[in-house]
């Protein structure tokens, strides 16, 4: 019942962002957080515990993530909207935004790389 908002592929050094985040109802600051989280996996890759289990969010990862300036805001937005994001991803119907603004993945990339 979840939705993987992003992933990091270490072999390709590639971050993937779920297409459900590429809609005007998703704030660009939330997409930035997802991108930050996934890039942390490049800096702090998974390690095996002594019991043989993979630890994907170890202590160093969590400490670095806690330093993210808008962490609480992003986690609160995710908690409020995750069910709607899941529905949107499954049905293809966009989220309804209280105030649609030009955001989402494409807008974020445009702003990050000065394409507008």
N, C-alpha and C positions, 0 to 999 in steps of 0.2 A: 504494500500500500504506500510505498514511498516513491520518491522521484529523485533521481540523481541529477542534481542541478549542474554539476560539473565533474570533470575527471582530469587526471593528469597521467599521460603515458610517458614513462621515463625513457623507454627505448626510442621513441620518436621526439622526445622533448616537446610534447604537444599538449596543450590544454584544450579540452572540449567543453563548450557551454551548451546546455540544453536549449533547443530552439524555443521552448516555452518562455524563456527569459527575454526573447527578442520581440517584445510587444510594448506598446506605449504605456500600459498600466504598471509595468515593472520599472521602478526607479533605477536610474543609472548608478546611483550610489550602492544599491543592492547588488547589481551585476559586478561592480568593482570589488565588493567584498567576496563574492563567489570566485572571481578571478584571483584575488589575493590568496584565498584559502587553497585553491588548486596549485598556485605557484609555490606555496609553502611546501607542498609535497616534493618539489624539485630540490628545495633547500634541506628538507628533513625527510628523506625517503623512509619507507617502512623498514622496520628491523624485526628480526625474530626474537621472541622472548626465550627465556631458558626452558619454558614449557613447549616451545616450538610454534607458538601462535604468532601471527603477524600483528605487530603494533603499528598502526597507521597514523595515529595521533599521539605520539609520545610526549614526554614532558617538555622537551625543547620546542616541539611543534606547538603545543598548547600555550606555552609561555609567549611565543612569538605572536600567535593569533590573539592572545589577550591584549597585546599592545596595539592592536588595530584600533584606530581612533573611533570608528563607527560600529564596532562589534555589537554592542548592545542594541543599537538601532536596527542593524541588519538582522540580527537574530529575532528581534521582536517582530519585524516586518515578515520574516519567513514564517514564524509561528502563526501570525494572523492570516497569512495568504497561502500556506502550503496546500490546503485542500482545494482551493480554487485553481492553483497552478497544476495540481494533479488532474483535475477535471479538464482544464484547458488542454493539457498535453494529451489526454485520452480522447477528447472529442474534437480537438482542432478549433474549438470556439475560443475566441479571445477573452481575456479577463475584462471585466467591466471596471473602468477606472473612474474614481471620483473626479479627478482632474487629469484628463489625458494630456501628456506632455511628450515632446519628442525625445524619448529615452530608449532604453533597451540596448541590446548588444551592438547593433549597427551604429546607433548614436554615440555610444561610449567609444567605440573604435574610432569614429570620426573625430571625437574630441581628443582622444589620446594621441592620435597621429595627425592632428591639425588638418583634417580633410575638409573642413567647412569654413 
